[in-house]
Amino acid sequence: MNLSHLENAHLLDITRRHFFGKCALGVGGMALNQMLAADASAALKIDPANPMAQRPAPLPAKAKRVIYLFMAGGPSQLELFEDKPKLRALSGQKPPASLMSGKRFAFLKGNETLLGNTRKFDRYGQCGMSLSELLPHHRKIVDEVTWLRGMTTDVFNHGPAKLFMNTGFQAPGRASFGAWTTYGLGSASRDLPGFVVLQSGPRGPRGGAALWSSGFLPTSFQGVPLRGKGDPILNLQSPAGITREREREFYDTVAALNHARLDQTGDPEILTRLNAYETAYRMQASAPELMDLSRESADTLAAYGCNPAEPGYARNCLLARRLIERGVRFVQLYHTNWDSHGGPGENLNENFEKLCRETDQASAALVLDLKQRGLLEDTLVIWGGEFGRTPMGEVRATIGRDHHIDAFTLWLAGGGTKPGIIGETDELGFAPIDGRVHVHDLHATLLRLLGFDHEKLTYRFQGRDFRLTDVHGTIVKSIMA
């Protein structure tokens, strides 16, 4: 054997050992990460064969389930919740330089003027919350709701801002709030997914499936979108001529093959696949019953403003109630398009009014329906978008408002929240002067209501512990009853 051959063999051996044992992203590192992740799941007592089994929260919990009403696009707090007489008085004038210093916006060029709203406002309820004429049904729930008027975020473009609001990070790859919730608590439903997504409006939300992704968590915990028309999930029904008995035999055969492969590889995603097949089989019976609203009373349908045959936000709100009644842990509704820049389809007049009509009645009806059925006490309802809108007007085909990260309004109801008003913005609506709540603080508080210390609900991935609040977040005690 010549010297060159020996050198090559030695190099090959070093390279092989480096790959298997020393490379941080090699097989050794990946195997270690798998074991550490398994340890994290073991700490939560997650059965890999039944990851959605219910688990008790480690801390006393007021909320047992979540309905998240996501107004995708950023609803204007200045047209809905923030009456600013000073802003109206100065409408058309340049904003104070002191308030603009260091600010960044998605589209504003710096030459825009202040824009006062033209809506009629009044104060309602014992809390005296300010509501515009565009939300007449919200007046019925004004004292059931925790109004967060000092919300702030970090990200001013839609896709990243939606990701930030849902996952605590502005890039894809992190686990969503819904995934963290089902990871921590499992689900009471055996026949439906633990985390369900419903959509309405002219298109899906920017950010897409990453908004309800499980990220680095096992894929059992990701959100499952249900369609508004036809079969709730494509290909859910059996092909013509296939009986339930034959289909059961098929599932059992596939399960046996998957178990054989699992024994060989130990890949946890095979268990996820097995669980998905079983859930799909059970959903063939449960999903059609869920979507059939014929047993809902005429009064209930009228309260939501719901036409059972017409897909849309009102129907989705009613489905959200039906889903949690069937044990689903987390239901998220997305409704588009609240992106009121001005121009075709995005103006602050008829387009904005249409969105309010589509969502106002059903949102309020959901809260009242949950309360009447004794479900609101331990169901956490969230309403809001990814950011707010600027006090300055943006001139396109018509005048609208740009994205604003420094001040917007979000409301909570039920699940251990304390009704009332938290936060106030300055007289022009630029920033909070009291009760500032950052997205990370909101996430920390919501997790605490669900029975978790946000610093301890973690998952080890690529050598570090991840959590919904990253390395941030402070519990806002004034939110909690």
Buried (B, 14 or more C-beta within 10 A) or exposed (E): EEEEEEEEEEEEEEEEEEEEEEBEEBEBBEEEBBEBBBEBBEEBEBEBEBBBBBBEBBEEBBBBBBBBBBBBBBBBBBBBBBBBEBBEEBBEEEBEEEBBEEBEBBBBEEEBBBBBBEBEBEEBBEBEBBBBEBBBBBBBBBBBBBBBBBBBBBBBBBBBBBBBBBBBBBEBEBBBBBBBBBBBBBBBBBBBBBBBBBBBBEEBBBBBBBBBBBBBBBBBBBBBBBBBEEBBBEEBEBEEEEEEEEBEEBBEEEBEEBBEEBEEEEEBEBBBBBBBBBBBBBBBEBBEEBBEBEEBEEEBBEBBBBEBEEBBBBBBBBBBBBBBBBBBBBBBBBBBBBBBBBBEEBBBEEBBBEBBBBBBBBBBBBBBBBBEEEBBBBBBBBBBBBBBBBBBBBBBEBBBBBBBBBBBBBBBBBBBBEBBBBBBBBBBBBBBEEBBBBBBBBBBBBBBBBBBBBEEBBBBBEEEEBBBBBEBBEBBEBBBE
